Each structure stands twice: as structure tokens, then as C-alpha cells.
Amino acid sequence: MEKSIFQIPFKVFKRYRFYKRSQFWTKAQIEQYQDEQLKKLVQHAGKNVPYFRNLFENIGLDTSTFRGRIDMHKIPTLEKETVRTHTKELIVDNSEKSGITWDSTSGSTGTPLHFVLDDAVQANKIAALLRSYSWAGYKLGKKTLSLQSYYFQDRAYKYNRLYNILRFDSNKLKKSSAIKVIKEINRFKPEFFMGFPFDILMLGRFAEEAGITVHRPRSIVTYGETLSNKKREFLEKAYRCKVFDFFSLHERAAMISECEHGNLHLIEDFAFHEVLEDGKLVGTSFYNYAMPLIRYEIGDNIVLDDVSKKCKCGRNFRMVKEIIGKQCDYIETPDGRFLGSVMSHSIDNARGVVCSQCIQNAIDRIDINLVVDDSFNESSRIALEKGLKKRLGNNIELNFKFVSQLEKKASGKTPFIISKIGNRYI
Ligand SMILES: [Zn+2]
């Protein structure tokens, strides 16, 4: 569960003040801070976390002499599969003392993962995120449209007075509800649009088809899935404003944000990022002491920019040339809804699923490819079906297929959704 700013207000406020300053640190200040944080985290993990206690003993790592960034290569990278199968050993001893919350994700790989977060990492994430949004001009309380999976019972959108946010439930994204919400947007005139690029794009497509012009926001903040150049171009043209892309993950192990000058920066006061030879992004969050993920393989590739290049924004965080994530297709339902990456959350609760994929063969038929392990059983299947039906409704036939490998696209990638019925909108 994502804690809101109002649940841990003091911690968020304190960290926000920190992040407002640290964004202008010199290179040396950043590096010194990273070394300190990594030393502390590795020592903590070696002492209090069963998985790392064993690992460090096996590889003969003496945490008392650990120096930080230059010693990180001594620790093997941590795969999602290890997190999935060793969840309990990765949680700190006496975890109930740290004020923990359970969270889950299936990300872009369709691998359901469960993990715990403590209040410190939640406060840090919110504070760092608010700082990134401030690069797009955002401040708490400014009029905002948020497109997310809200699961509203009876309607497509609701207004939240406390945050001054118009919330649109992306599970209900269809033409008729979109037209209504576009009219509501034009009345409300939000300064910011936030959400998954696919959902914001679809809203623009529906407006285009209906011949309606959508109110022009000051900026659009996108997150949750890879923003392709094609999608960015469409969004900037349809809404006549700049898009700020934002990359993070539920596991809190990495963060990348776009600044005022259109450059993507690694958020180096939140996590330590490494790029392996093959381009794999590996991240270590400084703050989750309840379940440290050290050298976590995130599942996306990135290309770093030339390190000698300086950004005009004045920040010394390293720059990213490109985030090469998986491009997902979308599912179209018989009742006219369009579901993008948001779909992956429907499998969050299926135990024993190593990875999964939805292949839409017809408007009313989807194959669910599953790679499973021994712990998969009838109750996993029921949980899976329930989660999928909640999003898709009852008019789609679901065929579960147990496979040894997921289907690849011509590009060689294995996205969570593959549509065989056309992707006319993206
Ligand atoms: Zn910059």
C-alpha cells in the first residue's frame, strides 16, 4: 500500500526539505552521501537481515570494511526470482518494530512480488516524488487530473477536495465515459495531468475522434510504463504542453525523473543506480531497512548519457539518454474499455506464478500464458481468475495455458500484453 502524505506528514515534510537542498549538491557531495548510505545499509543488512547475513558469510564479505560504491560489485545482483522465493528471509529481524506495510506489484514482467516497506522509505519516496513533480511546476493543492486504477464502484471520476484532484478511474476508460470526463476536465481546467501515458493518450484519441479540444494543462507528468517517443509526440501535440516522464517502481529501488530542460536524471539522493554491461538497470534504495533490496535487477534497461555532459538545470545527478522498457499492447474489452499496463496488477495475488502474459486473440478471448512453480495450486488459479475478471468483466473467455516460456514479439521482447486484434490507437 502506498501511504499518503497525510499518514506520515512530519517525515515527508522533513525529507522534502532535505531533497529541496540536496538536488543542487556537487558531484562530490552526492558521491560522499551515497558511500555513507551504502555503508550503513550493507552493515545493517549483514547484521539484521537473514538473507544477507547468509550471503555475506558465503561470499566472505566483511561489512565493517565496506567502503560504499567501489565495493558494490562484490555483492551479487539480486534477481526478482530470488525476491519471490526468499521473501521472508529478505525481511529484517523483528520487522514489526519498523512500522512496516506490505506491498505488491507485477510490474512489466508479470511476476507477482510481495515485499515490505517501512515508513522511512515511504516518506522518502513521497518527498522525492514531490520534488520531481515540482520540476514540472507542480505543488500540492494545484488543480490536477489524475488517471489511475481507482476502482470506483459507481462512476468513472470523482473530485478530491483535499488534494484538489479530479480522479479518473482508468479501469473505466471507454469512449462514452471519456467524453464525459473530457467535458469535466474542460470545466475544471486542471494545471497538471498525471498518469500512465497510455491512459492520457487514449483520452486524447477519444477527444480527437469526437472533435473536442481538451483543455491545455501546464504540464503532463507520466509514469507507470515506458513512454515511447511516439507516445510523447502524440501527447505533446494533443495537449499542447510539455511531458515530464517519471520512472520509479513499487520496490523503491530506483528513480529517474525528467527536469525542466527535458533531461532524464537518476535520482541519486534516493537510490544508487548501476548499469550493467548489457544495459540492465540495477538499483539499491537507501532507505528501506525493513527489506533492503541491494543491487536489485529492475527488469528494464537504460542507456546512460555522457557523464561529462552538464545539464542546464544545475543538478549534478547523472543523466539517462534512454529508458528501454517493455512496450505493452492493450486489451480491448467487449464493453468498449481499453486497459493498458494497469492490467498487470490483476495478477498480484497469484502465488506460484513465476511470470505471466495476456494474449488477446479475439475481442472476447484472452490466453493467459503462465510459467509456474510447485507452489502454484487451485487457489492460485482462483485468485488469478478473480483478479482478471475484476478488471476484464465476465464477458471475456480466459484460457489459462501453462508454458515453459512466454511469447516473444518480433522485437525479441516479452511484454505483459500482446494484442492480436490490432492496436489501432498506439
Ligand atoms: Zn536537468
Boltz pocket constraint, residues with backbone or C-beta under 6 A from the ligand:
constraints:
  - pocket:
      binder: B
      contacts: [[A, 259], [A, 260], [A, 261], [A, 263], [A, 265], [A, 311], [A, 312], [A, 313], [A, 314], [A, 315]]
      max_distance: 6.0
